[in-house]
Amino acid sequence: MRFSPLVPFRSNPVRRSGAGLRSPFGTDIDDLWNRLFELDTTDRFGSLADFAPSIDVSETETQIIVKADLPGVEKDDVHLELHDDVLTIKGERNEETKEGEGEDRHVVERSYGSFQRSMRLPFTPAEADIDTRYEKGVLTVKVAKPKDADTAAKTIPIRGKWV
């Protein structure tokens, strides 16, 4: 089974603070500025501080396993969709807005908001071939591979000139 199509991607647009106020220098200056002050406000996809769950994808001979870390997200706030061969995890992590009387926030590093992570599978599974569990803030999705999936690499002979 080819592993390259199993790389998760985001299909929602990236939100940036100060939308419309784009630097003519792009994100290079932002990256330099963040490194200068040791701020890490960007994730590896370039969005600013929006909640984006970390995902692990592994594969066995019989299944593909996707694990998503969703700390602070209730099970009812997570949705799993399958459109043809694209598996999508959607949800929302809500901000805790309870502040005590006279309590001021000094540091807010945790991020909140809607999220969506998608990955293209190398086949289109049946709904019955997908098993899910949500435990301790970790969503585990197991997708059974079709029994007739030919996972062996094939050698294609290279011939001489066209006749």
Secondary structure as GFF3:
##gff-version 3
##sequence-region A 1 163
A	DSSP	three_ten_helix	4	6	.	.	.	ID=ss1
A	DSSP	alpha_helix	27	36	.	.	.	ID=ss2
A	DSSP	beta_strand	55	59	.	.	.	ID=ss3
A	DSSP	beta_strand	63	69	.	.	.	ID=ss4
A	DSSP	three_ten_helix	75	77	.	.	.	ID=ss5
A	DSSP	beta_strand	78	83	.	.	.	ID=ss6
A	DSSP	beta_strand	86	93	.	.	.	ID=ss7
A	DSSP	beta_strand	113	120	.	.	.	ID=ss8
A	DSSP	three_ten_helix	127	129	.	.	.	ID=ss9
A	DSSP	beta_strand	130	135	.	.	.	ID=ss10
A	DSSP	beta_strand	138	144	.	.	.	ID=ss11
###
